[in-house]
Amino acid sequence: MLLYKYLTAERIDVLENLKIRFTQAGSLNDPFELKPYFPYLLSENSKRESIEDGVRQAYKDSGFDKQMSFSKFYALAKHRLPHVIKQFNEGVGRQKLDEILSYLRESVGILSLSENIDNLLMWSHYSGSHSGFAIAFDTENTFFSEFSPQGERQYFGLGKVEYSHKRLHLTIDELGDSKALFWKPECWSYEDEWRYIKNFKKRHDFLVDEDKVFLFDIPPSCIHSVYCGANMSSFNVDKIKGLVKSEQLSHVAVNQMSLCEKEFALES
């Protein structure tokens, strides 16, 4: 499968240096990025387990384990549970959630790609009003099939974004195995986005510049072709054609986008 990365002409250095940015979730242009709705911080099962663990620990710490059975102690403590749950939701639990989300927004890197090369809006919004270019990546390449470090959550790797009119509803214990990083408002559906996600905190194969831009090496073999925008300058088109003459990019085809004469469409 081919997926496309739309870029401005200033990013021809991606082809020159064979490095590409994985953007922090907190730096993307959707204000709802990684902001699901949490009606409850814990699922009912986790809530019961957490409460019972807390009461059992209090039972031991208080010395009541030498005076009465745990079941009797639990029955006596039961009337305090609603207050404990309220405190958790408004205090420690909410703080913990904010810490998790903040960590993810800064430690997760996203390479945003699109299914379509002929999308007028994508060329306008992400390729300098059609003056930029797009790289076609071959997702069958091993670059896209790397296994995440052992123990990582399933949201790392390549996946298709889902679009919805409704925000994702989660609890803390569902966050790690959720679609939180692959869920966007319906208004973004024109992008037909796929995401390749890496965890900065568990990787070392990247370069970080002074603006905290994380650049990963891309193997030449994963680049299938390049598409020059309909309004790209002849100077930049020639520059790209010159770059693909190098030995490592000699397999890369260069295509020129143009405006369709009869319809509101693009041709290559």
N, C-alpha and C positions, 0 to 999 in steps of 0.2 A: 504494500500500500504506500502511496505517495502522500505526504503531508507537506504543507507549504508554510514557510516563515516569511511574512511580509516585513520589509525593511526599507528605511530611507536610504538615499544615495550616500549619506555620510557613513553608513555602515558597510560600505564596500570592504572595509578592513576585516570583516568577518571572513571574506574569501582570501584576503591577503595573509592573515595571521592564523586562519583556521581555529578561531576561538569564538564562542558565542555565549551570550549572557543568559543565565538562569535567574529570573527576577524574583526577589522576595515577595511573598504573598502580600505583605503590607505596602508594597510599592506599586501594585497594579492599579488600573484605572476604574475599577468597580468599587464604589464605596461600601458595598455589602460583602466584599471579599472576606471569606472565612468568618462570617458573622451570622451563624445559624441562630435560631430562636431556641432558648432553653426554658421551656415551661416548668420543668423540674430539673434540679441539678443531678439527682440520682434516680435510676429506675427503682421500681418497687422492690425488686429482689436485692439490689445493691443497698438500698436504704435499710431493709430489714437486717442484712448481714452487717452493715456498718454499725447500726444501733446495737445489735446484740453483742458485737465485738467490744463496743465502747462500754456497755453495761457490764460485760464480763470482766473487763479490765478494771473498772471502778469497784467491782465486787472484790477483786483480789487486793487492790491498792488500799481499800478502806478497812480491811481486816475482818469484814463481815463473813468471809469464807470460813472463819473459825467459829462463827456464831449461828449461822443458818444456811440452809441449802440455797443454791443459785436460783432455783425456781421461785422460792419465797421472796428472795431479794429482788428478782425481776418483777414480781407482782407488785411489790411495794414501790418500785421505781417507775412503774408503768405510767402513772399519772403525770410524770415529768417529761415524757417522751415528746408530746406535741411542742413543748417549749424548746427542747433540744433540737428538734428538726427545724423549727423556725430560726433558731440561732445559726444552725448550719447553713441554711439557704441564704440568709441575709449577711452572714459574716465569713467564716472560714471557707465555706464551699464556694461562695461567689469570688472570694479572693483567689482561691486555687484555680478556678475556671479562667479568670483574667490572666493568671500567670501562664497557664497552658496555651491560651490563644496568642498571647504576646510572644511566647517562645516560637510557636509555629509560624507566625507572621514574619519573624526575622530569620528563622533557621531553615525554612523550606524554600527551595528554588524551583521556579516554574518556567519551562520553555513552552510558550503558547504557539500552537500551530493550527492551520486551518485545512479543511478537506478540499476547499475550492481555490482554484487559481484565477478564476474569471469573475470574482466578486467585485463589483464596482465600488461598494462601500469600503471594503477592506483595502483596496488600492488607495482610496481617498484618505482613509483614517490612519493607516499604518505605513504607507509608502509615499508620503509627501505629495499627496494629490496626483498620484500616478507618475511621479518623477523618480521614484525609487525602483526597487527590484524585489523579487521573491526567490527564495531558494527552495527547491523541491527535494525533500529528504526521503530516502528509502527506509521505511520503518522495519524492513526485514533485516537491515544491517545490525550487527551485534551491538552497535552503539545504543540501540533502543531495546536491547534484550538483556541488559545487565541485571543481575539479581541484586536486590537490595541487601545491605548488610543484615546478618542474622538477627532476628528479634525486632526488625522494623515493622511498623504498621503497614497495612496493605495499601494505603493511599500513595505510596511511592511507586514510580514506574510510569508507564504510558497508559492513558485512559481518555475516554470520550466524555466531554462535558455534557451534563444534562441541564435542560432549561425548564423553568417552571414559573408560574405566577405566584407560587407559595414558597415561603422561606422554609428551609429544612428545620424540622423540630427534633431536637436531640437532648440527651442527658450526657453528663460528663463521661460515663463509662461507655457510651456509644460513639463518642467523638473519634477515638482512635481508629475504628474500623468503619467509619462512615464515608459518605460521599461529599463531605464538607468542602474538599478542595476541587470537586468536580460538579459543583452545583451553582448555577447562576440564574439571574432573573430572565424571563422570557424575552425581554427587549434586546438581549445580546445574542439571540439565536442566529442572526444573520452571519455571525462569525464562524459557525460550524466548527467550533473549537475542539481540539484535542490538546492534552497537556502531558508533557513528560516532566516528572517531578523527582527531584533529588533532595536529600537531606544534607545541608552544609555541615552540620555538626558531626556527622559520621563519615565524612569524606575528606580527602586531602588532595584530590586531583583537580584543583582549580586555582585560579589566580584572582586575588582581590586587589582592586585598585584603591586609590585614596577616597573615592566616593562610595566605597562598599559595593562595587559592582562585581559580581561573581562570574568569572569567565571560565568556561570549560573547553578543553580541547575537543574538536570534532574531527573524526577520521575522514580523509578525503573520499573514501569509498562510500560513505553514507550520503554524499551529495549526488543526486541523480541529474539535476539540471538547474538552470537559472533562467528566470523570466525577467526581462527588462520592461519597466512600465511604459505605457503609451506616451508619456510626456518626458521620458528620461532623455537627458542631453546626449548628443552624439559623442561628446567627450567621455561621459561615464559609461556609455555602451561600449565604446572602444576599450576603455580601461578593463571592463569585465571580460571582454573577449581576449584581451592580452593575458589576463590572469589564468584563464582556463587553458592557455597554451602550455602552461607549466606541466612537467611530467606527472605530478601528483593529481592534477585536475584535468588531464587531457581527455578523460572519459566523459566530462561534463558538457552537455549540450546547452547552447545559449539560444533562447527564444525571445522574440520581440512581440509584446502585446500591442494591439492596435484597436481603434474604434470600429465597430461594425457599421457599415453604411446604412443598413435598413432598420436596425433595431437598437434599443438601448442595451447594448451588450459589448463584450470584449472578445477579440479573436487573437489567436497566437499562431 
